[in-house]
Amino acid sequence: MLQPSKRVQQTKESYIRNILKVIQQPGMLSLAGGLPDASRFPLAMLEQAAIELAKQPSIYQYGATEGLTELREWLLNHQALAEDVIVTSGSQQALDLIARCYLNPGDRVLCETPSYLGALQIFDLAEAQTLAVRSEQDGPDVDDLEKVLASTPIKLFYAVPDFQNPSGRSWSLSKRKAVAELLAKYKVAFVEDAPYRELRFEGESLPTVTELCAGEAFFLGSFSKIATPSLRVGYVMASKDLLGPLKKVKQASDLHSALPMQKMLLSTVSHPDFTRHLEQLTAHYCLRRDALVAALDKHLAHYLDFEIPQGGMFIWCRLKHHQAYQIAAAALEQKVAVVPGDEFWPAKLKVDYQAIRLNFTSLEPKQLEQAVIGLAKVMQQINT
Ligand SMILES: Cc1ncc(COP(=O)(O)O)c(C=O)c1O
């Protein structure tokens, strides 16, 4: 039988994908995925945008690899973070293109622990060596970062400075500045992945690390969490020099992202009602975060510690007494799904502590409490 390449064989499958069938069973309360609340998709704006597509037949023709000109112009006006932009099929594709374009097998990539598992998979597929820097509540441990950068040649530093997946953490301004300085000093390129940046519930918005970087940086944006994920529209901003080779890889990969989706997305995000949609969405998710926090305080304070995120979609819980895989497996039997923290560590590195990631955007407040009660039952049973 035809064998997949070694690259593919050594790349772990996603835990969530593996338990997807179980999660989809009726009655399952899933805190595992990273799904936006479908009842909050901006359907009226999307419907209007879809009707207008028919007035522009050229939208159904092949298009430019770098994306729809109107959308690129809108992005560059809206977020003047870099010289140029390529529209991608979700920010996931931007990550994949960067890895395929810039990483040779064995090159070292640095990330935080825990880190986004979709990025870890991509670095494995690129046969890179993934190293980690310790992460603190307000960003990476800067001393640890300098130690790594001074001792090892690193090609890219990948991070999610706003409401990280899975930890929910955001970097402070001082950490953003310190990291930007260190990256410039050691000439390491930064990959800033920011799909949750606009889901801020409270606190002040901080500058992107890309803005603060004197050296090379890629900024990855996504509309999956603020509009809808299925249009698959994201983007990467950087200098023309950095994006040139990326465009070549995208051309070889898929020629271009679907133009009707780019146009629909542009009509939606530039609609006068979109700002209100975003305000309502963040208020809605804030209530859900509060509901999950209240349920955790009430039912699980004895078993876990957590930080309250100021935005995003996740609460990261450190387990005081339990093993995450054991809890996740037992919880599935109680019809509650969570992701074990181990999944968010690079495969070859030792997991520092036991944790689980909980999503708060896709269940209603009552269901969130029910799920937490289920988890509490599991933890009590395993503890005794
Ligand atoms: C940190 C992070 N980066 C990238 C992505 C991919 O997002 P997109 O839907 O834009 O491809 C996700 C999706 O959950 C994510 O959490």
The ligand as a MOL file (V3000), in Angstrom:
LIG
                    3D

  0  0  0     0  0            999 V3000
M  V30 BEGIN CTAB
M  V30 COUNTS 16 16 0 0 0
M  V30 BEGIN ATOM
M  V30 1 C -4.0460 30.6760 17.4000 0
M  V30 2 C -4.7590 30.2910 16.1500 0
M  V30 3 N -4.1940 30.5700 14.9800 0
M  V30 4 C -4.7970 30.2630 13.8130 0
M  V30 5 C -6.0310 29.6510 13.7940 0
M  V30 6 C -6.6570 29.3230 12.4620 0
M  V30 7 O -7.6790 30.2260 12.1640 0
M  V30 8 P -8.3100 30.3750 10.7250 0
M  V30 9 O -9.7220 29.9380 10.8380 0
M  V30 10 O -8.1660 31.8350 10.3820 0
M  V30 11 O -7.5260 29.5310 9.7740 0
M  V30 12 C -6.6720 29.3430 14.9870 0
M  V30 13 C -7.9680 28.6500 14.9820 0
M  V30 14 O -8.5390 28.2860 15.9470 0
M  V30 15 C -6.0080 29.6770 16.2110 0
M  V30 16 O -6.5560 29.4070 17.3930 0
M  V30 END ATOM
M  V30 BEGIN BOND
M  V30 1 1 1 2
M  V30 2 1 2 3
M  V30 3 2 2 15
M  V30 4 2 3 4
M  V30 5 1 4 5
M  V30 6 1 5 6
M  V30 7 2 5 12
M  V30 8 1 6 7
M  V30 9 1 7 8
M  V30 10 2 8 9
M  V30 11 1 8 10
M  V30 12 1 8 11
M  V30 13 1 12 13
M  V30 14 1 12 15
M  V30 15 2 13 14
M  V30 16 1 15 16
M  V30 END BOND
M  V30 END CTAB
M  END
